[in-house]
């Protein structure tokens, strides 16, 4: 059987992702809408291992992912990234 390659996006959460917003960029939403059966979002949660919770992975794609996107409201989000020197020079409290 020949199948098309998956397009995979990974989202990580320190705690459970249950009932949490899932940040998707415009290009990711476009890709999911254009290829709903090939576009997958892997949600990795409980990375911090708080309260003894195990790390888990949930897989979203197809109709479920499209329904989640449909009921969301688009927002513009900026995710500035620290350069190492900026991080080192930033004021530290405590």
C-alpha positions in Angstrom: 0.0 0.0 0.0 1.3 3.4 -1.0 0.4 6.3 1.3 1.3 10.0 1.1 3.8 11.3 3.7 2.5 12.9 6.8 3.0 16.5 7.6 3.6 16.6 11.3 3.5 19.5 13.8 4.5 18.8 17.4 3.1 20.9 20.3 4.6 20.4 23.8 3.0 21.2 27.1 4.7 21.1 30.6 1.3 20.0 32.1 -1.7 18.3 30.6 -3.0 19.9 27.4 -6.5 18.9 28.3 -8.8 21.9 27.9 -5.9 24.1 27.0 -5.6 26.3 23.8 -3.5 24.8 21.1 -1.4 27.5 19.4 -1.4 27.0 15.6 0.2 29.5 13.2 -1.7 30.7 10.1 0.5 28.5 7.8 -0.3 25.5 10.0 -4.0 26.1 9.8 -3.8 26.5 6.0 -1.9 23.3 5.7 -4.4 21.4 7.9 -7.3 22.7 5.8 -5.6 21.9 2.5 -4.5 18.4 3.5 -6.7 17.3 6.4 -5.9 13.6 5.9 -2.1 14.2 5.7 -1.7 16.9 8.3 -1.2 15.7 11.9 -0.6 17.6 15.2 1.1 15.5 17.9 0.4 17.0 21.3 3.0 16.0 23.9 1.9 16.7 27.4 3.0 16.4 31.0 6.7 17.0 30.1 7.4 18.5 33.5 6.1 15.3 35.2 4.2 17.2 37.8 2.1 15.2 40.3 3.5 12.0 38.9 1.7 12.4 35.6 3.2 10.5 32.7 4.3 12.0 29.5 1.6 11.4 26.8 1.1 12.0 23.1 -2.3 12.7 21.5 -2.7 12.7 17.8 -5.0 15.2 16.0 -5.8 15.1 12.3 -8.6 15.0 9.8 -12.2 15.9 10.9 -11.3 16.3 14.6 -8.6 18.8 13.9 -10.7 20.7 11.3 -13.6 20.9 13.9 -11.2 22.4 16.5 -9.9 24.9 14.0 -13.4 25.9 12.9 -14.5 26.7 16.4 -11.4 28.8 17.1 -11.0 32.5 16.5 -7.9 33.7 14.7 -5.4 35.7 16.7 -2.0 37.2 15.8 0.6 35.9 18.3 4.3 37.0 18.5 6.7 34.6 20.0 10.0 36.5 20.3 13.0 34.4 21.0 15.8 35.3 23.3 19.2 35.3 21.8 21.7 33.8 24.2 23.4 37.2 24.9 20.0 38.9 25.5 19.0 36.2 27.9 22.3 36.5 29.8 22.0 40.3 30.0 18.3 40.5 31.0 17.6 41.7 34.5 17.1 38.8 36.9 14.9 39.0 40.0 15.9 37.3 43.2 
